[in-house]
Amino acid sequence: MFPEDFIDNITKQLGSTEANMLLNALQQEPITSVRLNDKGSAIDFGDVAVSEVAWNKDGRYLSQRVSFTLDPLWHAGAYYVQEASSMILQAILEQYVPKNTIVLDLCAAPGGKSTLISQWLQDGLKCGLLVSNEVIRQRAFILSENIQKWGNGNVVVTHNKAQDFGDRLKNFFDCIVVDAPCSGEGMFRKDLMAIEEWSMANVLLCAERQRNIVEDAWDSLKEGGTLIYSTCTFNELENEQNIQWIVEHLGATVLPFQYDKSWGLAEGKVGYHCFPHKMKGEGLYFCILQKTASKANQTPKRVRKVLKNYKCSKMAVAEMKKWLLHPDSWAFSGNERFMKMYPSAWEKEIENICANLTCLTVGIGAGELRGSTMQPQHAVSMLKDFKKDVMPSIELTKEQALQYLHLDNTFIPLTDQLLVGMLLLTYKQVPLGFCKNIGDRINNLYPKEWRIRNL
């Protein structure tokens, strides 16, 4: 089933007994896990048994996989389907990354680690800032969708190469997370294509690509800053040997990680492995480093482009602030039609990011000018700071909620009691989005690109 070269490599690395245990684990059914958001709803998976992930208080194992597409709460961002092993990032952040900092998630799609980081950086009215980047454009849009659904608002989603960060934002980030593209050995039991595509040539190619990614972005990390490097593969070429290369060629020291022995982590020659036969999760490697060297006389290369940002009118800002629980925590900007909002504490830094990078989402889409009326964009309904009682709301049944998410305009019947105008739609008290009753019909305002295509 597995390539001979892979078996030989893992046997040399772990020894025959340990290697056989790992190979056996890779032939078992994959484990399903989710990470809960703090949007305030009790998640009910029906008859499916739920248990806690030891290293993440929000992580949950499910005894079997359910149809997440047919759960409105998944679309509302009430939880994220994420590998349990990758949730260990929470414990790393707790040890090494203060909340009021600027973090780059360099290879971020589809958004599991980014939603986790944004949650860690959120601290009441104060928050840190996350730049969540994806170089592949289509994956970047998926990343943006998941970030908006999570609803924190302290994230800028970018679509750039790693070199853009090193060239244009020197000494900017307190922490960089690099979940590097890899040969995918740790995902063998979830993805049969990963087995078919595996080869030693691909391992060598991935190892080189990983070094290039880190080196290209290295100058954007502050001296003394933290690099969290991870892969979902087992071999030392992409893991331990790359860490040694970073230490020697870029200037870094390896940091220790404090963990509970009951978790089942395995210590490598340097860094740590999550092996499926030792931990309840898929394969993962990670190492934490501190930057110790910088190049002298670094001058950022600024992108010469005109920002098409306009100051929102006082009336527009006043209207948008009505939708928020903490209106003074937000700054507003936009163009002639669409407005966005982001944490006011990071306004200058966000302006710098926008001047130098290709930004897909800056904070949260706020208002849209329709004629003379300022109407909230869908992302506002996802925002945790949204003031839900600012407009009439309708609690939907599951069937109605799925019809709404399918972009059906007849998900609720028109009645004399139904108020005309903007309405907030909820499911189990969690906002799903907006609709507008214009009297003779309901306009479904759910984003077309996010709709459920098949029910």
C-alpha positions as CSV (number, residue, x, y, z in Angstrom):
1,M,0.0,0.0,0.0
2,F,2.8,2.4,0.9
3,P,5.8,3.2,-1.3
4,E,8.9,1.2,-0.5
5,D,11.1,4.2,-0.2
6,F,8.7,5.7,2.4
7,I,8.7,2.4,4.4
8,D,12.5,2.3,4.3
9,N,12.9,5.9,5.4
10,I,10.5,5.7,8.3
11,T,12.1,2.4,9.4
12,K,15.5,4.0,9.5
13,Q,14.1,7.0,11.3
14,L,12.1,5.1,14.0
15,G,13.3,1.6,14.0
16,S,11.3,-1.4,12.8
17,T,9.0,-1.8,15.8
18,E,8.0,1.8,16.0
19,A,7.7,2.1,12.2
20,N,5.3,-0.9,12.0
21,M,3.1,0.7,14.7
22,L,3.0,3.9,12.7
23,L,2.3,2.1,9.4
24,N,-0.5,0.2,11.1
25,A,-2.0,3.4,12.4
26,L,-1.9,4.9,8.9
27,Q,-4.2,2.2,7.7
28,Q,-6.9,2.9,10.3
29,E,-9.9,5.2,9.8
30,P,-9.1,8.9,10.1
31,I,-10.2,10.7,13.2
32,T,-12.8,13.5,13.0
33,S,-12.4,16.6,15.2
34,V,-13.7,20.1,15.4
35,R,-12.8,23.3,17.2
36,L,-15.6,25.3,18.8
37,N,-16.0,29.1,18.4
38,D,-17.2,31.2,21.2
39,K,-20.3,32.5,19.5
40,G,-22.4,31.3,22.4
41,S,-24.3,28.3,21.0
42,A,-24.3,24.8,22.5
43,I,-23.2,22.6,19.5
44,D,-25.3,19.5,19.2
45,F,-24.1,16.7,17.0
46,G,-27.1,14.5,17.8
47,D,-26.2,10.8,18.6
48,V,-22.5,11.3,17.8
49,A,-20.4,10.9,20.9
50,V,-18.2,13.9,21.7
51,S,-15.0,14.0,23.7
52,E,-12.4,16.7,24.5
53,V,-9.0,17.3,22.9
54,A,-6.5,17.3,25.7
55,W,-4.3,20.1,24.4
56,N,-7.0,22.5,23.3
57,K,-9.9,23.5,25.5
58,D,-12.1,24.2,22.4
59,G,-11.2,21.0,20.5
60,R,-13.7,18.1,20.3
61,Y,-13.4,14.6,18.9
62,L,-16.5,13.2,17.1
63,S,-17.0,9.4,17.2
64,Q,-18.0,9.6,13.5
65,R,-18.0,12.1,10.7
66,V,-21.3,14.0,10.2
67,S,-22.6,16.0,7.2
68,F,-21.1,19.4,8.1
69,T,-22.5,20.9,4.9
70,L,-26.0,20.3,6.2
71,D,-25.4,21.9,9.6
72,P,-26.3,25.6,9.5
73,L,-24.0,26.2,12.5
74,W,-21.0,25.2,10.5
75,H,-21.9,27.8,7.9
76,A,-22.4,30.4,10.7
77,G,-18.8,29.8,11.9
78,A,-19.9,28.3,15.2
79,Y,-17.1,25.7,14.8
80,Y,-14.3,24.7,12.4
81,V,-13.5,21.2,11.2
82,Q,-9.8,20.9,12.1
83,E,-7.3,18.1,12.7
84,A,-6.7,17.6,16.4
85,S,-2.9,17.5,16.1
86,S,-2.8,21.0,14.5
87,M,-4.8,22.4,17.4
88,I,-1.6,22.0,19.5
89,L,-0.8,25.5,18.1
90,Q,-2.9,26.9,20.9
91,A,-0.5,25.6,23.5
92,I,2.5,27.0,21.5
93,L,0.9,30.5,21.3
94,E,0.1,30.4,25.1
95,Q,3.8,29.8,25.8
96,Y,5.5,32.2,23.3
97,V,3.1,34.7,21.7
98,P,1.6,37.6,23.7
99,K,-1.9,38.6,22.7
100,N,-1.1,42.2,21.8
101,T,1.3,41.3,18.9
102,I,1.4,41.1,15.1
103,V,1.4,37.6,13.7
104,L,1.8,36.4,10.1
105,D,0.2,33.1,9.1
106,L,2.2,32.7,5.9
107,C,0.6,29.6,4.3
108,A,-2.8,29.9,5.8
109,A,-5.5,28.3,3.6
110,P,-8.0,27.0,4.3
111,G,-7.9,28.8,7.6
112,G,-7.8,26.4,10.5
113,K,-4.7,27.8,12.1
114,S,-5.7,31.4,11.2
115,T,-9.0,31.2,13.0
116,L,-7.2,29.7,16.0
117,I,-4.6,32.5,16.0
118,S,-7.2,35.2,15.6
119,Q,-9.0,33.8,18.6
120,W,-5.9,33.7,20.7
121,L,-5.1,37.4,19.8
122,Q,-8.6,38.5,20.8
123,D,-8.6,39.8,24.3
124,G,-11.8,41.6,25.2
125,L,-11.7,45.1,23.7
126,K,-8.0,44.8,23.1
127,C,-6.6,42.5,20.4
128,G,-3.5,41.6,18.4
129,L,-3.4,41.7,14.6
130,L,-3.1,38.7,12.3
131,V,-2.1,38.8,8.6
132,S,-3.4,35.6,7.0
133,N,-1.8,34.9,3.7
134,E,-2.3,32.4,0.8
135,V,-0.3,32.5,-2.4
136,I,-2.8,30.4,-4.5
137,R,-5.6,32.8,-5.4
138,Q,-8.6,30.4,-5.3
139,R,-7.5,29.1,-1.9
140,A,-7.1,32.6,-0.7
141,F,-10.8,33.3,-1.3
142,I,-11.7,30.2,0.7
143,L,-9.4,31.4,3.4
144,S,-11.2,34.8,3.4
145,E,-14.6,33.2,3.7
146,N,-13.6,31.1,6.7
147,I,-12.0,34.1,8.4
148,Q,-15.1,36.2,7.9
149,K,-17.4,33.4,9.2
150,W,-15.2,33.1,12.4
151,G,-16.1,36.7,13.1
152,N,-13.2,38.3,15.0
153,G,-12.4,41.2,12.7
154,N,-8.7,41.4,13.7
155,V,-7.4,39.8,10.5
156,V,-6.1,41.1,7.1
157,V,-6.2,38.4,4.4
158,T,-3.5,38.8,1.8
159,H,-2.6,37.1,-1.5
160,N,1.2,37.4,-1.8
161,K,4.4,35.5,-2.2
162,A,6.6,34.9,0.8
163,Q,9.3,37.2,-0.8
164,D,6.8,40.1,-0.8
165,F,6.8,40.1,3.0
166,G,10.6,39.9,3.3
167,D,11.1,42.7,0.8
168,R,8.3,45.1,1.8
169,L,7.6,44.6,5.5
170,K,11.0,44.3,7.1
171,N,11.1,43.7,10.9
172,F,7.3,44.0,11.1
173,F,6.0,40.7,12.7
174,D,6.5,39.5,16.2
175,C,5.7,36.0,15.1
176,I,5.5,34.1,11.8
177,V,3.7,30.8,11.5
178,V,4.8,28.7,8.6
179,D,2.7,25.5,8.1
180,A,4.8,24.7,5.1
181,P,3.5,22.8,2.0
182,C,4.9,19.3,2.3
183,S,4.9,15.7,1.0
184,G,1.9,14.9,3.2
185,E,3.0,11.7,4.8
186,G,1.0,12.6,7.9
187,M,-2.2,12.7,5.9
188,F,-1.9,9.3,4.2
189,R,-4.9,7.8,6.0
190,K,-7.1,10.8,5.0
191,D,-5.9,11.3,1.5
192,L,-5.1,8.4,-0.8
193,M,-3.8,10.8,-3.4
194,A,-1.1,11.8,-1.0
195,I,0.1,8.2,-1.1
196,E,0.0,8.0,-4.9
197,E,1.9,11.3,-5.3
198,W,4.6,10.5,-2.8
199,S,8.1,10.0,-4.1
200,M,11.6,10.8,-2.8
201,A,12.0,13.3,-5.6
202,N,8.9,15.1,-4.3
203,V,10.2,15.0,-0.7
204,L,13.5,16.7,-1.9
205,L,11.5,19.2,-3.9
206,C,9.3,20.0,-0.9
207,A,12.3,20.4,1.4
208,E,13.9,22.9,-0.9
209,R,10.6,24.8,-1.3
210,Q,10.1,25.0,2.5
211,R,13.6,26.5,2.9
212,N,12.9,29.1,0.2
213,I,9.6,30.1,1.8
214,V,11.2,30.6,5.2
215,E,14.2,32.5,3.8
216,D,12.0,34.7,1.6
217,A,9.9,35.8,4.5
218,W,12.7,35.9,7.1
219,D,13.4,39.6,7.0
220,S,9.8,40.5,7.9
221,L,10.3,38.8,11.3
222,K,11.6,41.1,14.1
223,E,14.9,40.2,15.7
224,G,14.0,38.2,18.8
225,G,10.7,37.3,17.1
226,T,9.2,33.8,17.0
227,L,9.0,31.4,14.1
228,I,6.6,28.5,14.4
229,Y,7.5,25.9,11.7
230,S,5.3,22.9,11.0
231,T,4.6,20.3,8.4
232,C,2.2,17.4,8.1
233,T,4.9,15.0,7.2
234,F,7.3,12.7,9.1
235,N,10.7,12.6,7.3
236,E,13.7,14.4,8.6
237,L,14.5,16.1,5.3
238,E,11.5,18.3,5.5
239,N,11.6,18.7,9.3
240,E,14.8,18.3,11.4
241,Q,17.2,19.0,8.6
242,N,15.3,22.1,7.5
243,I,15.3,23.4,11.1
244,Q,19.1,22.9,11.3
245,W,19.4,24.8,8.0
246,I,17.4,27.7,9.4
247,V,19.5,27.8,12.6
248,E,22.8,27.8,10.6
249,H,22.0,29.9,7.6
250,L,19.4,32.4,8.8
251,G,20.3,32.8,12.5
252,A,18.0,31.3,15.0
253,T,17.9,29.3,18.2
254,V,15.5,26.4,18.9
255,L,13.1,27.0,21.8
256,P,11.7,24.3,24.1
257,F,8.1,23.4,24.4
258,Q,6.4,22.5,27.7
259,Y,3.8,19.8,27.3
260,D,1.9,17.2,29.3
261,K,3.5,13.8,28.8
262,S,0.0,12.3,28.6
263,W,-0.5,13.9,25.2
264,G,1.8,11.4,23.5
265,L,4.2,13.9,21.8
266,A,7.4,12.4,20.5
267,E,10.6,14.5,20.6
268,G,12.6,14.4,17.4
269,K,16.3,15.2,17.1
270,V,15.0,18.8,17.2
271,G,11.4,19.8,17.4
272,Y,8.4,17.5,18.1
273,H,6.3,14.9,16.2
274,C,2.6,14.0,16.5
275,F,2.6,10.4,15.4
276,P,-0.9,8.8,14.9
277,H,0.1,5.7,16.8
278,K,1.0,7.8,19.8
279,M,-1.5,10.7,19.7
280,K,-5.2,10.9,18.7
281,G,-4.8,12.9,15.5
282,E,-3.0,13.0,12.2
283,G,0.7,13.3,11.6
284,L,2.3,16.6,12.4
285,Y,5.8,18.0,13.0
286,F,6.5,21.4,14.6
287,C,9.5,23.3,16.0
288,I,9.6,26.8,17.7
289,L,12.5,29.1,16.9
290,Q,13.7,32.5,18.0
291,K,15.3,34.8,15.4
292,T,18.8,35.9,16.6
293,A,20.2,37.6,13.5
294,S,19.1,40.4,11.1
295,K,20.8,41.8,8.0
296,A,22.1,45.3,8.5
297,N,20.7,48.5,6.9
298,Q,17.5,46.9,5.7
299,T,15.3,49.2,3.7
300,P,11.8,48.1,2.8
301,K,10.8,48.0,-0.8
302,R,7.5,49.9,-0.9
303,V,4.9,49.2,-3.5
304,R,4.0,52.3,-5.4
305,K,0.3,52.2,-5.7
306,V,-2.5,54.5,-4.9
307,L,-4.9,53.4,-2.2
308,K,-8.5,53.9,-3.2
309,N,-9.6,54.4,0.3
310,Y,-12.0,57.2,1.2
311,K,-12.9,58.6,4.6
312,C,-16.4,57.5,5.4
313,S,-18.9,60.4,6.0
314,K,-19.8,61.1,9.6
315,M,-23.4,60.0,8.8
316,A,-22.2,56.7,7.4
317,V,-19.9,56.0,10.3
318,A,-22.7,56.9,12.8
319,E,-25.0,54.4,11.1
320,M,-22.5,51.6,11.1
321,K,-21.6,52.2,14.7
322,K,-25.2,51.5,15.6
323,W,-24.6,47.9,14.6
324,L,-21.7,47.4,17.0
325,L,-21.4,46.5,20.7
326,H,-18.1,48.5,21.0
327,P,-18.2,51.0,18.2
328,D,-15.2,53.1,19.4
329,S,-12.9,50.1,19.0
330,W,-13.3,50.2,15.2
331,A,-11.9,52.4,12.4
332,F,-13.8,52.8,9.1
333,S,-12.7,53.3,5.5
334,G,-13.9,52.3,2.0
335,N,-14.8,53.5,-1.4
336,E,-17.8,55.2,-2.9
337,R,-20.0,52.1,-2.2
338,F,-18.4,49.6,0.1
339,M,-17.1,50.3,3.6
340,K,-14.8,48.1,5.8
341,M,-13.9,48.3,9.4
342,Y,-10.9,47.0,11.4
343,P,-9.5,47.5,14.9
344,S,-8.7,51.2,15.4
345,A,-5.7,50.3,17.6
346,W,-3.9,48.8,14.5
347,E,-5.0,51.5,12.0
348,K,-1.5,52.6,11.0
349,E,-0.1,49.1,10.7
350,I,-3.1,48.1,8.6
351,E,-2.5,51.1,6.3
352,N,1.1,49.9,5.9
353,I,0.0,46.4,5.1
354,C,-2.5,47.6,2.5
355,A,0.1,49.9,0.9
356,N,2.5,47.0,0.4
357,L,0.5,43.9,-0.2
358,T,-2.5,42.5,-2.1
359,C,-5.3,42.5,0.4
360,L,-8.5,40.5,-0.2
361,T,-10.1,41.2,3.2
362,V,-9.2,44.0,5.6
363,G,-11.0,43.4,8.9
364,I,-14.7,43.0,8.2
365,G,-16.9,44.2,5.4
366,A,-19.1,46.8,7.1
367,G,-21.6,48.9,5.2
368,E,-22.8,49.0,1.6
369,L,-24.4,52.2,0.3
370,R,-27.6,51.5,-1.5
371,G,-29.0,54.7,-2.8
372,S,-29.0,57.0,0.3
373,T,-29.2,54.0,2.7
374,M,-26.3,52.4,4.5
375,Q,-27.0,48.6,4.5
376,P,-24.8,46.1,6.5
377,Q,-22.7,43.7,4.5
378,H,-23.1,40.0,5.3
379,A,-19.8,39.9,7.3
380,V,-21.4,42.2,9.9
381,S,-23.8,39.4,10.9
382,M,-20.8,37.1,11.4
383,L,-18.9,39.6,13.6
384,K,-18.9,38.7,17.3
385,D,-19.1,42.5,18.1
386,F,-22.4,42.7,16.1
387,K,-25.3,44.1,18.2
388,K,-27.9,41.5,17.3
389,D,-30.9,43.5,18.7
390,V,-30.2,46.4,16.4
391,M,-32.8,45.1,14.0
392,P,-35.7,42.6,14.0
393,S,-34.7,39.0,13.9
394,I,-36.3,35.7,12.9
395,E,-35.3,32.3,14.4
396,L,-35.3,29.7,11.6
397,T,-35.9,26.0,11.7
398,K,-33.1,23.8,10.3
399,E,-35.0,23.3,7.1
400,Q,-35.6,27.0,6.7
401,A,-32.0,27.7,7.5
402,L,-30.7,25.3,4.9
403,Q,-33.1,26.8,2.3
404,Y,-31.7,30.3,3.2
405,L,-28.1,29.0,2.8
406,H,-29.2,27.5,-0.5
407,L,-30.1,31.0,-1.6
408,D,-33.8,30.3,-1.8
409,N,-36.1,33.3,-1.6
410,T,-39.1,31.4,-0.2
411,F,-37.5,30.0,3.0
412,I,-40.0,31.9,5.1
413,P,-43.6,32.8,4.2
414,L,-44.7,36.4,3.8
415,T,-47.2,37.3,6.5
416,D,-48.8,40.6,7.7
417,Q,-46.8,40.3,10.9
418,L,-43.5,40.2,9.1
419,L,-41.8,43.6,9.4
420,V,-40.7,45.3,6.2
421,G,-37.0,46.1,5.8
422,M,-33.8,44.5,6.9
423,L,-34.1,41.3,9.0
424,L,-31.5,39.3,10.9
425,L,-31.8,35.5,10.5
426,T,-30.6,33.2,13.3
427,Y,-30.4,29.5,13.9
428,K,-30.2,28.3,17.5
429,Q,-29.7,32.0,18.3
430,V,-26.5,32.2,16.1
431,P,-26.7,34.7,13.3
432,L,-26.8,33.3,9.7
433,G,-27.1,36.5,7.7
434,F,-29.6,39.1,6.5
435,C,-32.6,39.2,4.3
436,K,-34.8,42.1,3.2
437,N,-38.6,42.1,3.2
438,I,-39.7,44.6,0.5
439,G,-43.3,43.9,0.9
440,D,-44.3,41.5,-1.9
441,R,-41.2,39.3,-1.6
442,I,-38.2,38.4,0.5
443,N,-34.7,39.2,-0.9
444,N,-32.2,36.7,0.2
445,L,-28.9,38.5,0.9
446,Y,-26.7,35.5,1.6
447,P,-23.5,35.7,-0.5
448,K,-23.9,33.9,-3.8
449,E,-20.4,32.5,-3.8
450,W,-21.0,30.9,-0.3
451,R,-24.3,29.2,-1.0
452,I,-24.9,25.5,-0.6
453,R,-25.2,24.3,-4.1
454,N,-26.9,21.0,-3.5
455,L,-29.3,20.1,-0.7
